[in-house]
Amino acid sequence: MAKKNKTEDQFVQVEEALSKTEQYIENNQKSLTIVVGAIVGIIALFSAYQNFYIEPMEKEAQIEVYMAELYFQKDSFELALNGDGQYAGFLDVANEYSSTSVGRLANYYAGLCYLNTADYENAIEYFDDFSSDDIILSSLAKGCTGDAYMELGDTENAMDYYESAIENSSNEFTAPRYMMKLAMIYEKNGDYLDALEIYKSIKSDYRSSREATGIDKYISSAENR
């Protein structure tokens, strides 16, 4: 009998909760309608923005950047950056299509162009303006920023960016690449134990990487210093 009463009590509680919910909806119907309508409107606006603005911009940016990419592949970095008077360069694409993925990627290529033409301050600026969910590209941008700081003789910032590139992704391509560069700075500063730790980590954790080939000689050298 007690069990039955308990079940009945639970049903009563559920009914009371439903009644309160219905009453709340009834009392606040106008406000809830406005909120739901606003949410639907935002979703519709975002969808329209993506379909009728961003997507056409993406396609246009891809057309505009085509020649800049060809110039970059030919190591014609000045033309890739600034264009040739007829076709846009990475700088124009990055500026005019900043809301697109192509425009954001143009920042990365602009950074590479400046790095290759020894304009390291601008390289740093454009690498910092680049953002991507791609772990390889985002890691390379951080590592290349470290390279630019190294060229400027700023080893402290270079180390920070190499460490950031390593922490950004543990993939076999970028992580050991910047671990080696970081270890070289440690050796230059006489911190052989720190360099040795990195070399051993490359050997154990990144065996199939290019940097792991011949890593034993670096381990041996650091151990004997």
C-alpha positions in Angstrom: 0.0 0.0 0.0 2.9 2.3 0.9 4.5 1.6 -2.5 1.3 2.5 -4.3 1.0 5.8 -2.3 4.6 6.6 -3.2 3.9 6.0 -6.9 0.8 8.2 -6.7 2.8 10.9 -5.0 5.3 10.8 -7.9 2.5 11.2 -10.4 1.1 14.1 -8.5 4.5 15.8 -8.5 4.9 15.3 -12.2 1.5 16.6 -12.9 2.2 19.7 -10.8 5.5 20.3 -12.6 3.7 20.1 -16.0 1.0 22.4 -14.8 3.6 24.9 -13.6 5.4 24.7 -17.0 2.2 25.1 -18.9 1.3 28.1 -16.7 4.7 29.7 -17.2 4.4 29.3 -21.0 0.9 30.8 -20.9 2.0 33.7 -18.8 5.1 34.4 -20.8 3.9 33.4 -24.2 4.6 36.8 -25.8 8.2 37.0 -24.4 8.9 33.4 -25.4 7.6 34.0 -28.9 9.9 37.0 -29.2 12.9 35.1 -28.0 12.2 32.1 -30.3 11.6 34.5 -33.2 14.9 36.3 -32.5 16.8 33.0 -32.5 15.3 31.9 -35.7 16.0 35.3 -37.2 19.7 35.1 -36.1 20.1 31.6 -37.7 18.4 32.8 -40.9 20.7 35.9 -41.0 23.8 33.8 -40.4 22.8 31.3 -43.1 22.1 34.2 -45.6 25.5 35.8 -44.7 27.3 32.5 -45.3 25.5 31.7 -48.5 25.1 35.0 -50.2 28.1 36.9 -48.9 31.0 34.7 -47.6 30.7 31.9 -50.2 30.8 34.3 -53.2 33.6 36.2 -51.6 35.6 32.9 -51.1 35.2 32.1 -54.8 36.2 35.6 -55.8 39.3 35.5 -53.5 40.4 32.2 -54.9 40.4 33.7 -58.4 42.2 36.8 -57.2 45.0 34.9 -55.4 45.7 32.5 -58.2 48.5 34.5 -59.8 50.1 35.4 -56.5 50.4 31.7 -55.7 52.0 31.0 -59.1 54.5 33.8 -58.4 55.2 32.4 -55.0 55.9 28.9 -56.5 58.4 30.6 -58.8 60.1 32.4 -55.9 59.0 35.7 -57.3 58.2 37.0 -53.8 57.9 40.7 -54.6 55.3 40.0 -57.3 53.6 37.5 -55.1 53.3 40.1 -52.4 52.4 43.2 -54.4 50.9 41.8 -57.6 52.0 42.7 -61.1 49.7 45.6 -61.9 47.1 43.3 -63.5 46.7 40.6 -60.8 46.5 41.1 -57.1 49.2 40.1 -54.7 48.9 38.5 -51.3 48.8 41.9 -49.5 45.7 43.0 -51.4 44.0 39.6 -51.0 44.7 39.6 -47.2 43.3 43.2 -46.9 40.2 42.9 -49.2 39.1 39.4 -48.3 40.0 39.3 -44.6 36.7 37.7 -43.7 37.4 34.6 -45.9 39.6 31.6 -45.4 41.6 32.6 -48.6 42.2 36.1 -47.2 43.4 34.7 -43.9 45.7 32.3 -45.7 47.1 35.2 -47.7 48.5 36.5 -44.4 50.5 33.4 -44.0 51.9 33.6 -47.6 52.7 37.2 -47.1 54.7 36.3 -44.0 56.6 33.8 -46.0 57.3 36.3 -48.8 58.6 38.8 -46.3 60.7 36.1 -44.6 62.3 35.2 -47.9 63.1 38.8 -48.7 64.6 39.5 -45.3 61.9 41.9 -44.2 61.6 40.2 -40.8 59.4 42.8 -39.0 56.7 42.6 -41.6 57.0 38.8 -41.7 56.3 38.7 -37.9 53.3 41.0 -38.4 51.7 38.9 -41.1 52.3 35.6 -39.3 50.7 37.0 -36.2 47.7 38.1 -38.3 47.3 34.6 -39.6 45.0 32.1 -37.8 43.9 28.6 -38.9 42.4 25.4 -37.5 44.9 23.5 -39.6 47.5 22.2 -37.1 50.3 22.1 -39.7 49.8 25.6 -41.0 49.3 27.1 -37.6 52.4 25.4 -36.2 54.4 26.5 -39.2 53.3 30.1 -38.8 54.5 30.1 -35.2 57.7 28.4 -36.1 58.4 30.8 -39.0 57.8 33.7 -36.6 60.5 32.2 -34.5 62.8 32.1 -37.5 62.1 35.8 -38.1 63.1 36.6 -34.6 66.2 34.5 -34.9 67.2 36.5 -37.9 66.7 39.7 -35.9 69.0 38.3 -33.2 66.1 38.1 -30.7 66.7 34.5 -29.4 64.4 34.9 -26.4 61.3 35.6 -28.6 62.5 33.0 -31.1 62.6 30.4 -28.3 59.1 31.4 -27.2 57.7 30.9 -30.7 59.5 27.6 -31.2 58.1 26.3 -28.0 54.6 27.5 -29.0 54.9 25.7 -32.3 55.9 22.5 -30.6 53.1 22.8 -28.1 50.6 23.6 -30.8 50.8 20.1 -32.3 52.9 17.0 -31.7 52.7 15.9 -35.4 55.8 14.3 -37.0 56.4 17.1 -39.4 56.5 20.4 -37.4 57.2 19.3 -33.8 60.6 17.7 -34.3 61.5 20.5 -36.8 61.2 23.2 -34.2 62.5 21.0 -31.4 65.8 20.8 -33.3 65.9 24.6 -33.7 65.2 25.0 -30.0 67.9 22.6 -29.1 70.4 24.5 -31.3 69.7 27.6 -29.3 70.2 25.7 -26.1 73.6 24.5 -27.4 74.5 28.0 -28.5 73.7 29.2 -25.0 75.8 26.4 -23.4 72.7 24.6 -22.1 73.7 21.2 -23.3 71.6 19.2 -20.8 68.4 20.9 -22.1 69.5 20.3 -25.7 70.3 16.7 -24.9 66.8 16.2 -23.4 65.3 17.4 -26.7 67.5 15.2 -28.8 66.5 12.2 -26.8 62.9 13.1 -27.1 63.1 13.3 -30.9 64.8 9.9 -30.9 62.1 8.3 -28.7 58.9 10.1 -29.7 59.5 11.0 -33.4 61.4 8.0 -34.8 60.0 8.3 -38.3 60.7 12.0 -38.6 63.5 13.5 -40.8 65.1 15.0 -37.7 65.4 11.5 -36.1 67.8 10.5 -38.9 71.3 11.0 -37.5 70.0 12.2 -34.2 72.5 9.9 -32.4 75.4 12.2 -33.4 73.7 15.2 -31.7 73.0 13.1 -28.6 76.6 12.0 -28.5 77.9 15.5 -29.0 75.7 17.0 -26.3 76.7 14.2 -23.8 80.4 14.8 -24.3 80.2 18.6 -23.7 
